[in-house]
Amino acid sequence: MYREIPCIKVDSGKFTTTRHVVVDEVPLSLTVNGRNVMTAMVSPTSLEDFTRGFLFTEQIIKSIDEIESMKVEKTAVSVMTKNPFKIVGPKKIILSGCGGSSSFLDTKRLPQITSSFTVSPELIIQAVKLVMDSELHQLTGGVHVVGLMNQGGKVCIVEDIGRHNALDKAIGIAIRNHVDLSNTYVVSSGRISSEMVRKCLVANIPVIVSRGATTSLAVEVAGKTGLCIVGFARGKKMNIYTNPERIEGYLP
């Protein structure tokens, strides 16, 4: 998932030849029912779980049981569904820094969160510390980390060069293990975008937390669909942007 490459380090005007660790980035091609539907720039790990999560959050499948077969060959994945005639949308190109092609989301067509899940600020802070303790993140500074958590602690923690890819991997692991996503929350090292929000809505994950910022469109969409967004969760501080009733201790 990473390698050492040569570089020249500059410190106080002094040039030194050395080596530095960088993360791997590869193009992953996905074919569904014989049709190439996506090429994504990803970290070359957990490709099957990424595929499961991507198919689920893109609503190509509604459950893992709809997958008839999956074959992985290096950086190409081929999937057959139980409905081989299912129409799949146009091919997408997903860049590691992006993760979606939608610039506008119609909230009337998005799922609403159906969950009574709440979480305490104390659990959120513990979860952020756990997620940010990623050895690969500290070693390279070049990956995003996403943790899927519940009241009992960690469901899974995954890393990828793209935060959207990492979220798909986490969701893929969850549906493979039949986790009830309505009782989970996401912790991300990266910015909360409208695409991250959309994926949580499809998966019925009621809370998403970031150590960093969010966007105005993410807040707008989440506010109308029941998703709680928490940003800048650092130390003992955090900002709650939408649906604060999901954070224990909040009094309107």
Secondary structure, DSSP 4 states (H G I P E B T S, - for coil): -EEEEEEEEEETTEEEEEEEEEE--EEEEEEETTEEEEEEEE-SS-HHHHHHHHHHHTTS-SSGGGEEEEEEETTEEEEEESSTT------EEE-TT-----S---GGGSPPP-----B-HHHHHHHHHHHTT-HHHHHHS--EEEEEEETTEEEEEEEESSHHHHHHHHHHHHHHTT--GGG-EEEESS-B-HHHHHHHHHHT--EEEESS-B-HHHHHHHHHHT-EEEEEEETTEEEE-S-GGGBTT---
